[in-house]
Amino acid sequence: METASKPNRKLVNIAAGAFLIIAIATLIYVAQRVLVPLGLAFVFANLLYPAVRFLKSKLRFPDLLAILLSMIVVIVVLGTIFMILGSEVGKVFKDLPQVTHNAKVNLDHVQHWIDNTFHLSYNKQSEMIKTMKDTEMMKPKSMEPLFSVTSLLLNVILIPIYTFLILIYRKNLVAFVVTVSKKSKGSKAVSTTYELLFEINSILMQYLGGLGIEMCIVALLTGTGLWIIGVKYFVFLGILTGMLNLIPYIGILIAGLISILMTLAGSTNLALIGGVVAVNVIVQLIDNNFLLPKIVGSKVSINALASVCGVIIGGALAGVGGMFLALPALAVLNIIFDHVENLRPFNYLIGEKDVKNLKNGFD
């Protein structure tokens, strides 16, 4: 009876873990406006902590001054990046008459190709576009764009405040986790909890720092490649591709589509599309085969299926912020699952755990 109850108990624990994940996902969906900026703040705090620790231990800065100085440097860097992006967008608006002309010319090319390939005349194509526009106009107007802008501005203010407070009260947060663990599992769990928190912190620092370096290199490679083939807005598209590359698999597809549309808006030379696709493919090959394994590292190994599903679920639950937070969240879950014996089976779902020794008949 005792041996029979152990598998049942394990199944119950796995079911409880799955229920907990579903409950957390529901909470994220309901409270995304609070939890997403808080999650991004935890990411930024994790990235800033090594700089804060260096200023405190090596240069003897007070805690408050070390945090403020680190945050100011990051805000200046991010502000510079967004100023460059804003300047590039300004160039697009400055060239708006030429962009409109190029768009019309390229649209004529596309309509001509559709007419020759599918025998769908210009008039029928125009009627279909008009019908789609009329259907869109019949939809009730929503206040969602206004709320989106307001939410974005609010997050720009809240994320730095959250980051500052998390860094100030980081010891309190650690003490809370350790105390809860001690009360629930006894005093022996304290050292295990400290080890788990330390591992999560160190691996996330390595992982997120590697992603930052990867983003910069991808932006540089893409921008250089687009400049070589003659794309007009290569600086903007390079930076945008580097940022969107943080969203695995899906981000590069979105960046490629935007690059093609911007290229068509800046030129009537359709041959550039092939060049843009070639640049994106080459950069992705370099990223997947060199940058990702060498710079980001293999300690946080999330499999492709879990990455794609995580990004899609994150986007469905919490929008763009959820997509960016999906991989760090999966990385933390992967570490927790590896340390908690009853939850270890979930490692096979999201990690790159070795299954060579498992003879399951599916080889």
DODOSE-919185 format. One record per residue (C-alpha): residue number from 1; x, y, z. Coordinates in Angstrom, 1 decimal, m for minus. Each point is the difference from the previous one (the first is absolute). Layout:
! DODOSE-919185
<num = NUM	x = X	y = Y	z = Z> $
...
! end
This chain:
! DODOSE-919185
<num = 1	x = 0.0	y = 0.0	z = 0.0> $
<num = 2	x = 2.8	y = 2.3	z = 0.9> $
<num = 3	x = 1.8	y = m0.5	z = m3.3> $
<num = 4	x = m3.2	y = 0.4	z = m2.0> $
<num = 5	x = m0.7	y = 3.3	z = 1.6> $
<num = 6	x = 3.3	y = 1.6	z = m1.0> $
<num = 7	x = m0.8	y = 0.2	z = m3.8> $
<num = 8	x = m3.5	y = 1.3	z = 0.9> $
<num = 9	x = 1.6	y = 2.7	z = 2.2> $
<num = 10	x = 2.4	y = 0.9	z = m2.7> $
<num = 11	x = m2.9	y = 0.4	z = m2.5> $
<num = 12	x = m1.8	y = 2.1	z = 2.5> $
<num = 13	x = 3.0	y = 2.3	z = 0.4> $
<num = 14	x = 0.4	y = 0.3	z = m3.8> $
<num = 15	x = m3.7	y = 0.8	z = m0.3> $
<num = 16	x = 0.3	y = 2.6	z = 2.7> $
<num = 17	x = 3.0	y = 1.5	z = m1.8> $
<num = 18	x = m1.9	y = 0.2	z = m3.2> $
<num = 19	x = m3.0	y = 1.6	z = 1.8> $
<num = 20	x = 2.4	y = 2.6	z = 1.5> $
<num = 21	x = 1.3	y = 0.9	z = m3.4> $
<num = 22	x = m3.5	y = 0.4	z = m1.3> $
<num = 23	x = m1.0	y = 2.1	z = 3.0> $
<num = 24	x = 3.1	y = 2.3	z = m0.5> $
<num = 25	x = m0.8	y = 0.3	z = m3.8> $
<num = 26	x = m3.6	y = 1.1	z = 0.9> $
<num = 27	x = 1.4	y = 2.5	z = 2.5> $
<num = 28	x = 2.4	y = 1.4	z = m2.6> $
<num = 29	x = m2.9	y = 0.4	z = m2.5> $
<num = 30	x = m2.3	y = 1.8	z = 2.6> $
<num = 31	x = 2.7	y = 2.2	z = 1.5> $
<num = 32	x = 2.3	y = 0.5	z = m3.0> $
<num = 33	x = 0.1	y = 3.8	z = 0.3> $
<num = 34	x = 1.6	y = m0.4	z = 3.4> $
<num = 35	x = 2.1	y = m3.2	z = m0.4> $
<num = 36	x = 1.6	y = 0.7	z = m3.4> $
<num = 37	x = 1.7	y = 3.3	z = 1.0> $
<num = 38	x = 0.9	y = m1.7	z = 3.3> $
<num = 39	x = 1.5	y = m3.0	z = m1.9> $
<num = 40	x = 2.0	y = 2.3	z = m2.3> $
<num = 41	x = 1.2	y = 1.9	z = 3.1> $
<num = 42	x = 1.3	y = m3.3	z = 1.5> $
<num = 43	x = 1.9	y = m0.7	z = m3.3> $
<num = 44	x = 1.6	y = 3.5	z = 0.0> $
<num = 45	x = 0.8	y = m0.3	z = 3.8> $
<num = 46	x = 1.7	y = m3.3	z = m0.7> $
<num = 47	x = 2.1	y = 1.5	z = m2.8> $
<num = 48	x = 0.9	y = 3.0	z = 2.1> $
<num = 49	x = 1.0	y = m1.9	z = 3.1> $
<num = 50	x = 3.6	y = m0.8	z = m1.1> $
<num = 51	x = 0.7	y = 3.7	z = m0.7> $
<num = 52	x = m1.5	y = 0.9	z = 3.4> $
<num = 53	x = 2.1	y = m2.6	z = 1.8> $
<num = 54	x = 3.1	y = 1.2	z = m1.8> $
<num = 55	x = m0.5	y = 3.6	z = 1.0> $
<num = 56	x = m0.7	y = m1.0	z = 3.6> $
<num = 57	x = 2.8	y = m2.5	z = 0.5> $
<num = 58	x = 2.8	y = 1.4	z = m2.2> $
<num = 59	x = m0.6	y = 3.7	z = 0.0> $
<num = 60	x = m1.7	y = 0.2	z = 3.5> $
<num = 61	x = m3.1	y = 1.8	z = m1.2> $
<num = 62	x = m3.0	y = 0.2	z = 2.4> $
<num = 63	x = m2.8	y = m2.4	z = m1.0> $
<num = 64	x = m2.4	y = 2.8	z = m1.1> $
<num = 65	x = 2.6	y = 1.8	z = m2.1> $
<num = 66	x = 1.2	y = m3.2	z = m1.7> $
<num = 67	x = m3.6	y = m0.9	z = m1.0> $
<num = 68	x = m0.8	y = 3.6	z = m1.2> $
<num = 69	x = 3.3	y = 0.2	z = m2.0> $
<num = 70	x = m0.6	y = m3.4	z = m1.7> $
<num = 71	x = m3.6	y = 0.9	z = m0.9> $
<num = 72	x = 1.1	y = 3.4	z = m1.4> $
<num = 73	x = 2.6	y = m1.7	z = m2.3> $
<num = 74	x = m2.6	y = m2.5	z = m1.3> $
<num = 75	x = m2.7	y = 2.7	z = m0.5> $
<num = 76	x = 2.5	y = 2.1	z = m2.0> $
<num = 77	x = 1.0	y = m3.0	z = m2.2> $
<num = 78	x = m3.7	y = m0.9	z = m0.6> $
<num = 79	x = m0.9	y = 3.6	z = m0.6> $
<num = 80	x = 2.8	y = 0.3	z = m2.6> $
<num = 81	x = m1.3	y = m3.1	z = m1.8> $
<num = 82	x = m3.5	y = 1.3	z = m0.1> $
<num = 83	x = 1.2	y = 3.4	z = m1.1> $
<num = 84	x = 1.7	y = m1.7	z = m3.0> $
<num = 85	x = m3.2	y = m1.9	z = m0.7> $
<num = 86	x = m2.0	y = 3.2	z = 0.2> $
<num = 87	x = 2.4	y = 1.8	z = m2.3> $
<num = 88	x = m0.3	y = m2.9	z = m2.6> $
<num = 89	x = m3.8	y = 0.1	z = 0.3> $
<num = 90	x = 0.2	y = 3.8	z = m0.6> $
<num = 91	x = 1.9	y = m0.7	z = m3.2> $
<num = 92	x = m2.9	y = m2.2	z = m1.2> $
<num = 93	x = m2.5	y = 2.7	z = 0.6> $
<num = 94	x = 2.2	y = 2.5	z = m1.7> $
<num = 95	x = 0.1	y = m2.2	z = m3.1> $
<num = 96	x = m3.7	y = m0.6	z = 0.2> $
<num = 97	x = m0.9	y = 1.3	z = m3.5> $
<num = 98	x = 2.7	y = m2.2	z = m1.6> $
<num = 99	x = m1.0	y = m3.0	z = 2.3> $
<num = 100	x = m3.6	y = 0.4	z = m1.2> $
<num = 101	x = 1.1	y = 0.1	z = m3.6> $
<num = 102	x = 2.1	y = m3.1	z = 0.4> $
<num = 103	x = m2.8	y = m1.8	z = 1.8> $
<num = 104	x = m2.4	y = 0.7	z = m3.0> $
<num = 105	x = 2.6	y = m1.1	z = m2.5> $
<num = 106	x = 0.6	y = m3.2	z = 1.9> $
<num = 107	x = m3.7	y = m0.6	z = 0.4> $
<num = 108	x = m0.4	y = 0.3	z = m3.7> $
<num = 109	x = 2.7	y = m2.7	z = m0.4> $
<num = 110	x = m1.7	y = m2.3	z = 2.4> $
<num = 111	x = m3.4	y = 0.5	z = m1.7> $
<num = 112	x = 1.5	y = m0.7	z = m3.4> $
<num = 113	x = 1.6	y = m3.2	z = 1.3> $
<num = 114	x = m3.3	y = m1.1	z = 1.5> $
<num = 115	x = m1.8	y = 0.8	z = m3.3> $
<num = 116	x = 2.5	y = m2.1	z = m2.0> $
<num = 117	x = 0.2	y = m2.9	z = 2.5> $
<num = 118	x = m3.6	y = m0.3	z = 1.3> $
<num = 119	x = m1.8	y = 1.8	z = m2.9> $
<num = 120	x = m1.6	y = 2.3	z = 2.6> $
<num = 121	x = m0.6	y = 3.4	z = m1.7> $
<num = 122	x = 1.0	y = 3.4	z = 1.4> $
<num = 123	x = m3.7	y = 0.9	z = 0.5> $
<num = 124	x = m0.8	y = m3.2	z = 1.9> $
<num = 125	x = 3.0	y = 0.5	z = 2.2> $
<num = 126	x = m1.1	y = 3.6	z = 0.7> $
<num = 127	x = m3.5	y = m1.2	z = 0.9> $
<num = 128	x = 1.4	y = m2.5	z = 2.4> $
<num = 129	x = 2.2	y = 2.6	z = 1.7> $
<num = 130	x = m3.0	y = 2.4	z = 0.2> $
<num = 131	x = m2.2	y = m2.7	z = 1.5> $
<num = 132	x = 2.7	y = m0.7	z = 2.7> $
<num = 133	x = 0.2	y = 3.7	z = 0.8> $
<num = 134	x = m3.8	y = 0.3	z = 0.3> $
<num = 135	x = m0.1	y = m3.0	z = 2.3> $
<num = 136	x = 2.7	y = 1.5	z = 2.2> $
<num = 137	x = m1.8	y = 3.4	z = 0.1> $
<num = 138	x = m3.2	y = m1.8	z = 1.2> $
<num = 139	x = 1.7	y = m1.3	z = 3.1> $
<num = 140	x = m0.7	y = 2.1	z = 3.1> $
<num = 141	x = 2.8	y = 2.4	z = 1.0> $
<num = 142	x = 1.9	y = m1.1	z = 3.0> $
<num = 143	x = 1.8	y = 2.0	z = 2.7> $
<num = 144	x = 2.7	y = m2.7	z = 0.1> $
<num = 145	x = 2.7	y = 2.0	z = m1.9> $
<num = 146	x = m0.4	y = 2.8	z = 2.6> $
<num = 147	x = 0.3	y = m2.5	z = 2.9> $
<num = 148	x = 3.0	y = m1.6	z = m1.7> $
<num = 149	x = 1.9	y = 3.4	z = m0.2> $
<num = 150	x = m1.0	y = 0.9	z = 3.6> $
<num = 151	x = 1.2	y = m3.5	z = 1.2> $
<num = 152	x = 3.3	y = 0.4	z = m1.9> $
<num = 153	x = 0.7	y = 3.4	z = 1.6> $
<num = 154	x = m1.0	y = m1.3	z = 3.4> $
<num = 155	x = 2.4	y = m3.0	z = m0.4> $
<num = 156	x = 2.8	y = 2.3	z = m1.0> $
<num = 157	x = m0.4	y = 1.8	z = 3.3> $
<num = 158	x = m0.8	y = m3.1	z = 2.2> $
<num = 159	x = 2.8	y = m2.4	z = m1.2> $
<num = 160	x = 2.9	y = 2.2	z = 1.2> $
<num = 161	x = m1.8	y = 0.6	z = 3.3> $
<num = 162	x = m0.6	y = m3.8	z = 0.4> $
<num = 163	x = 3.6	y = m0.7	z = m0.9> $
<num = 164	x = 1.4	y = 2.4	z = 2.5> $
<num = 165	x = m2.3	y = m1.3	z = 2.8> $
<num = 166	x = 0.9	y = m3.7	z = m0.8> $
<num = 167	x = 3.7	y = 0.8	z = 0.2> $
<num = 168	x = m0.5	y = 2.0	z = 3.3> $
<num = 169	x = m2.1	y = m2.8	z = 1.6> $
<num = 170	x = 1.8	y = m3.0	z = m1.6> $
<num = 171	x = 1.1	y = m1.4	z = 3.4> $
<num = 172	x = m3.6	y = 0.2	z = 1.3> $
<num = 173	x = m1.3	y = m2.0	z = m3.0> $
<num = 174	x = 2.7	y = m2.7	z = 0.5> $
<num = 175	x = m0.8	y = m0.1	z = 3.7> $
<num = 176	x = m3.7	y = m0.4	z = m0.8> $
<num = 177	x = 0.6	y = m3.0	z = m2.3> $
<num = 178	x = 2.4	y = m1.6	z = 2.5> $
<num = 179	x = m2.3	y = 0.4	z = 2.9> $
<num = 180	x = m3.0	y = m1.5	z = m1.8> $
<num = 181	x = 2.2	y = m2.9	z = m1.1> $
<num = 182	x = 1.2	y = m0.5	z = 3.6> $
<num = 183	x = m3.5	y = 0.0	z = 1.4> $
<num = 184	x = m1.4	y = m2.4	z = m2.6> $
<num = 185	x = 2.9	y = m2.5	z = m0.2> $
<num = 186	x = 2.1	y = 0.5	z = 3.1> $
<num = 187	x = 3.4	y = 1.5	z = 0.7> $
<num = 188	x = 1.8	y = m2.3	z = m2.4> $
<num = 189	x = m1.8	y = 1.6	z = m2.9> $
<num = 190	x = 1.7	y = 3.4	z = 0.6> $
<num = 191	x = 3.4	y = m1.0	z = m1.5> $
<num = 192	x = m1.8	y = m1.6	z = m3.0> $
<num = 193	x = m2.1	y = 3.2	z = m0.5> $
<num = 194	x = 3.1	y = 2.2	z = 0.1> $
<num = 195	x = 1.7	y = m2.3	z = m2.5> $
<num = 196	x = m3.0	y = 0.1	z = m2.3> $
<num = 197	x = m0.3	y = 3.8	z = 0.2> $
<num = 198	x = 3.7	y = 0.4	z = m0.7> $
<num = 199	x = m0.1	y = m2.3	z = m3.0> $
<num = 200	x = m3.1	y = 1.7	z = m1.4> $
<num = 201	x = 1.7	y = 3.4	z = 0.5> $
<num = 202	x = 3.4	y = m1.0	z = m1.6> $
<num = 203	x = m1.5	y = m1.9	z = m2.9> $
<num = 204	x = m2.5	y = 2.8	z = m0.8> $
<num = 205	x = 2.8	y = 2.6	z = 0.1> $
<num = 206	x = 2.1	y = m2.1	z = m2.4> $
<num = 207	x = m3.0	y = m0.6	z = m2.2> $
<num = 208	x = m1.4	y = 3.5	z = m0.1> $
<num = 209	x = 3.5	y = 1.6	z = m0.4> $
<num = 210	x = 0.6	y = m2.4	z = m2.9> $
<num = 211	x = m3.3	y = 0.9	z = m1.6> $
<num = 212	x = 1.0	y = 3.7	z = 0.2> $
<num = 213	x = 3.3	y = m0.6	z = m1.7> $
<num = 214	x = m1.7	y = m2.2	z = m2.6> $
<num = 215	x = m2.5	y = 2.7	z = m0.7> $
<num = 216	x = 2.7	y = 2.6	z = m0.7> $
<num = 217	x = 1.9	y = m2.4	z = m2.3> $
<num = 218	x = m3.1	y = m1.0	z = m1.9> $
<num = 219	x = m1.0	y = 3.7	z = m0.4> $
<num = 220	x = 3.6	y = 0.9	z = m1.3> $
<num = 221	x = 0.1	y = m3.0	z = m2.4> $
<num = 222	x = m3.5	y = 0.7	z = m1.4> $
<num = 223	x = 0.5	y = 3.7	z = m0.3> $
<num = 224	x = 3.4	y = m0.5	z = m1.8> $
<num = 225	x = m1.5	y = m2.6	z = m2.4> $
<num = 226	x = m3.0	y = 2.2	z = m0.9> $
<num = 227	x = 2.4	y = 2.9	z = m0.5> $
<num = 228	x = 2.1	y = m2.1	z = m2.4> $
<num = 229	x = m2.9	y = m0.9	z = m2.2> $
<num = 230	x = m1.3	y = 3.6	z = m0.1> $
<num = 231	x = m3.0	y = 0.1	z = 2.4> $
<num = 232	x = m0.8	y = 3.6	z = 0.9> $
<num = 233	x = m1.1	y = m0.4	z = 3.7> $
<num = 234	x = 2.7	y = m2.5	z = 1.0> $
<num = 235	x = 0.8	y = 1.5	z = 3.4> $
<num = 236	x = m3.7	y = m0.1	z = 1.1> $
<num = 237	x = m0.5	y = m3.5	z = m1.3> $
<num = 238	x = 3.3	y = m1.3	z = 1.5> $
<num = 239	x = m0.9	y = 1.2	z = 3.5> $
<num = 240	x = m3.6	y = m1.2	z = m0.3> $
<num = 241	x = 1.1	y = m3.5	z = m1.2> $
<num = 242	x = 2.4	y = m0.2	z = 3.0> $
<num = 243	x = m2.8	y = 0.9	z = 2.4> $
<num = 244	x = m2.6	y = m2.3	z = m1.5> $
<num = 245	x = 2.6	y = m2.9	z = m0.1> $
<num = 246	x = m0.5	y = m0.2	z = 3.8> $
<num = 247	x = m3.3	y = m1.6	z = m0.9> $
<num = 248	x = 1.2	y = m3.5	z = m1.2> $
<num = 249	x = m1.1	y = m1.2	z = m3.5> $
<num = 250	x = m3.0	y = 2.3	z = m0.2> $
<num = 251	x = 2.0	y = 3.3	z = 0.5> $
<num = 252	x = 2.3	y = m0.5	z = m3.0> $
<num = 253	x = m3.0	y = m0.8	z = m2.3> $
<num = 254	x = m1.7	y = 3.3	z = 1.1> $
<num = 255	x = 3.2	y = 1.9	z = m0.5> $
<num = 256	x = 0.5	y = m1.5	z = m3.5> $
<num = 257	x = m3.6	y = 0.9	z = m1.0> $
<num = 258	x = 0.5	y = 3.6	z = 1.3> $
<num = 259	x = 3.4	y = 0.2	z = m1.8> $
<num = 260	x = m1.6	y = m1.1	z = m3.3> $
<num = 261	x = m2.9	y = 2.6	z = 0.3> $
<num = 262	x = 2.5	y = 2.8	z = 1.0> $
<num = 263	x = 2.2	y = m0.9	z = m2.9> $
<num = 264	x = m2.9	y = 0.1	z = m2.5> $
<num = 265	x = m1.0	y = 3.4	z = 1.5> $
<num = 266	x = 3.5	y = 1.3	z = m0.5> $
<num = 267	x = 0.6	y = m1.3	z = m3.5> $
<num = 268	x = m1.8	y = m1.3	z = m3.1> $
<num = 269	x = 2.7	y = m2.6	z = m0.6> $
<num = 270	x = m1.7	y = m3.3	z = 0.7> $
<num = 271	x = 3.3	y = m1.9	z = m0.3> $
<num = 272	x = 0.9	y = 1.4	z = 3.5> $
<num = 273	x = m2.6	y = m2.3	z = 1.6> $
<num = 274	x = 2.2	y = m3.0	z = m0.8> $
<num = 275	x = 3.0	y = 1.8	z = 1.5> $
<num = 276	x = m1.9	y = 0.8	z = 3.2> $
<num = 277	x = m1.1	y = m3.7	z = 0.3> $
<num = 278	x = 3.6	y = m1.1	z = m0.6> $
<num = 279	x = 1.4	y = 2.3	z = 2.7> $
<num = 280	x = m2.6	y = m1.1	z = 2.6> $
<num = 281	x = 0.7	y = m3.7	z = m0.8> $
<num = 282	x = 3.8	y = 0.4	z = 0.2> $
<num = 283	x = m0.3	y = 1.9	z = 3.3> $
<num = 284	x = m2.3	y = m2.6	z = 1.5> $
<num = 285	x = 2.4	y = m2.8	z = m1.1> $
<num = 286	x = 2.9	y = 1.9	z = 1.8> $
<num = 287	x = m2.2	y = 0.6	z = 3.0> $
<num = 288	x = m1.3	y = m3.5	z = 0.4> $
<num = 289	x = 3.3	y = m1.8	z = m0.6> $
<num = 290	x = 2.5	y = 2.4	z = 1.7> $
<num = 291	x = m1.5	y = 2.8	z = 2.0> $
<num = 292	x = m2.7	y = m1.9	z = 1.9> $
<num = 293	x = 2.1	y = m3.0	z = 1.1> $
<num = 294	x = 3.3	y = 2.0	z = 0.5> $
<num = 295	x = m1.2	y = 3.3	z = 1.6> $
<num = 296	x = m3.4	y = m0.8	z = 1.6> $
<num = 297	x = 1.3	y = m3.3	z = 1.2> $
<num = 298	x = m1.5	y = m3.5	z = 0.4> $
<num = 299	x = m0.7	y = 0.1	z = 3.7> $
<num = 300	x = m3.6	y = 1.1	z = m0.6> $
<num = 301	x = m1.0	y = m2.4	z = m2.8> $
<num = 302	x = m3.6	y = 0.4	z = m0.9> $
<num = 303	x = m1.1	y = m2.2	z = m2.9> $
<num = 304	x = m1.5	y = 1.5	z = m3.2> $
<num = 305	x = m3.5	y = m1.3	z = 0.6> $
<num = 306	x = m0.2	y = 1.5	z = 3.5> $
<num = 307	x = 1.5	y = 3.3	z = m1.2> $
<num = 308	x = m2.6	y = 0.5	z = m2.8> $
<num = 309	x = m2.9	y = m1.1	z = 2.2> $
<num = 310	x = 1.3	y = 2.2	z = 2.8> $
<num = 311	x = 0.2	y = 3.1	z = m2.2> $
<num = 312	x = m3.5	y = m0.6	z = m1.5> $
<num = 313	x = m1.5	y = m0.7	z = 3.5> $
<num = 314	x = 1.8	y = 3.1	z = 1.4> $
<num = 315	x = m1.3	y = 2.1	z = m2.8> $
<num = 316	x = m3.5	y = m1.3	z = 0.5> $
<num = 317	x = 0.1	y = 0.6	z = 3.8> $
<num = 318	x = 1.8	y = 3.3	z = 0.2> $
<num = 319	x = 0.7	y = 1.4	z = m3.5> $
<num = 320	x = 3.5	y = 1.1	z = m1.2> $
<num = 321	x = 1.3	y = 0.2	z = 3.6> $
<num = 322	x = m1.1	y = m3.6	z = 0.5> $
<num = 323	x = 1.9	y = m1.1	z = m3.1> $
<num = 324	x = 3.2	y = 1.7	z = 1.3> $
<num = 325	x = m0.4	y = m1.6	z = 3.4> $
<num = 326	x = m0.8	y = m3.5	z = m1.3> $
<num = 327	x = 3.6	y = m1.2	z = m0.2> $
<num = 328	x = 1.2	y = 1.3	z = 3.3> $
<num = 329	x = m3.1	y = m1.5	z = 1.7> $
<num = 330	x = 0.7	y = m3.4	z = m1.7> $
<num = 331	x = 3.6	y = 0.2	z = 1.1> $
<num = 332	x = m1.0	y = 0.5	z = 3.6> $
<num = 333	x = m2.6	y = m2.8	z = m0.2> $
<num = 334	x = 2.6	y = m2.3	z = m1.5> $
<num = 335	x = 2.3	y = 0.6	z = 2.9> $
<num = 336	x = m2.8	y = m0.5	z = 2.6> $
<num = 337	x = m1.2	y = m3.2	z = m1.7> $
<num = 338	x = 3.6	y = m1.4	z = 0.1> $
<num = 339	x = 0.3	y = 0.6	z = 3.7> $
<num = 340	x = m3.5	y = m1.2	z = 1.1> $
<num = 341	x = m0.1	y = m3.8	z = m0.4> $
<num = 342	x = m3.8	y = m0.2	z = m0.3> $
<num = 343	x = 0.0	y = 2.6	z = m2.8> $
<num = 344	x = 3.1	y = m1.4	z = m1.9> $
<num = 345	x = m2.1	y = m1.7	z = m2.7> $
<num = 346	x = m0.9	y = 3.5	z = m1.3> $
<num = 347	x = 3.7	y = 0.4	z = m0.9> $
<num = 348	x = m0.6	y = m2.3	z = m2.9> $
<num = 349	x = m2.7	y = 2.3	z = m1.3> $
<num = 350	x = 1.9	y = 3.3	z = 0.0> $
<num = 351	x = 3.7	y = m0.9	z = 0.3> $
<num = 352	x = 2.6	y = m1.8	z = m2.1> $
<num = 353	x = 0.3	y = m2.9	z = 2.5> $
<num = 354	x = 1.9	y = m3.0	z = m1.3> $
<num = 355	x = m2.5	y = m2.9	z = m0.8> $
<num = 356	x = 2.4	y = m2.4	z = m1.6> $
<num = 357	x = m0.2	y = m2.4	z = 3.0> $
<num = 358	x = m3.8	y = m0.1	z = m0.1> $
<num = 359	x = m1.1	y = m3.0	z = m2.1> $
<num = 360	x = m3.5	y = 1.1	z = m0.9> $
<num = 361	x = m0.5	y = m1.7	z = m3.4> $
<num = 362	x = m0.1	y = 3.3	z = m1.9> $
<num = 363	x = 3.6	y = m0.1	z = m1.3> $
! end
